[in-house]
């Protein structure tokens, strides 16, 4: 079974009761992963932003 996080209701949903719109994030393997969807997305975004800055050489400009 897959789990989904609904960003409007802030509830975890399953395949059986999942909203069929753009308000869900997932799928996730566990309910805990789905519950942590927003924090995981934020961490990934910060990591990818740092990687982009390093790729573009912006980290070298801080001196």
C-alpha positions as CSV (number, residue, x, y, z in Angstrom):
1,X,0.0,0.0,0.0
2,X,1.2,3.5,-0.8
3,X,0.7,6.6,1.4
4,X,0.2,10.1,0.4
5,X,0.3,13.5,2.2
6,X,-2.5,15.9,1.4
7,X,-1.2,19.5,1.7
8,X,-4.6,21.0,2.0
9,X,-6.0,18.8,4.8
10,X,-2.6,18.1,6.3
11,X,-3.6,14.4,6.5
12,X,-2.0,11.2,5.4
13,X,-4.1,9.3,2.9
14,X,-3.9,5.8,1.5
15,X,-4.6,4.5,-2.0
16,X,-8.1,3.7,-0.9
17,X,-9.0,7.3,0.2
18,X,-6.5,9.4,-1.7
19,X,-7.6,12.7,-3.2
20,X,-7.4,12.8,-6.9
21,X,-6.1,16.3,-7.3
22,X,-2.8,18.2,-7.2
23,X,-3.0,18.5,-3.4
24,X,-1.2,15.3,-2.6
25,X,2.5,14.5,-2.3
26,X,3.8,11.0,-2.7
27,X,3.7,8.1,-2.9
28,X,5.5,7.1,0.2
29,X,6.2,3.6,1.5
30,X,5.2,4.3,5.1
31,X,2.7,6.4,6.9
32,X,5.6,8.0,8.8
33,X,7.3,9.1,5.6
34,X,4.1,10.6,4.3
35,X,3.6,12.4,7.6
36,X,7.1,14.0,7.2
37,X,6.5,15.0,3.6
38,X,6.8,18.7,4.0
39,X,10.0,18.5,6.1
40,X,11.6,16.1,3.6
41,X,10.7,18.3,0.7
42,X,12.2,21.3,2.5
43,X,15.4,19.4,3.2
44,X,15.7,18.2,-0.4
45,X,15.1,21.8,-1.7
46,X,17.8,23.2,0.6
47,X,20.2,20.4,-0.5
48,X,19.5,20.9,-4.2
49,X,19.8,24.7,-3.9
50,X,23.3,24.2,-2.3
51,X,24.3,21.8,-5.0
52,X,23.1,24.3,-7.7
53,X,25.1,27.1,-6.0
54,X,28.2,24.9,-5.9
55,X,27.7,23.9,-9.6
56,X,27.4,27.5,-10.6
57,X,30.4,28.5,-8.6
58,X,28.5,30.9,-6.4
59,X,30.0,29.4,-3.2
60,X,33.4,30.8,-4.4
61,X,32.0,34.3,-4.4
62,X,31.5,34.4,-0.7
63,X,35.1,35.5,0.1
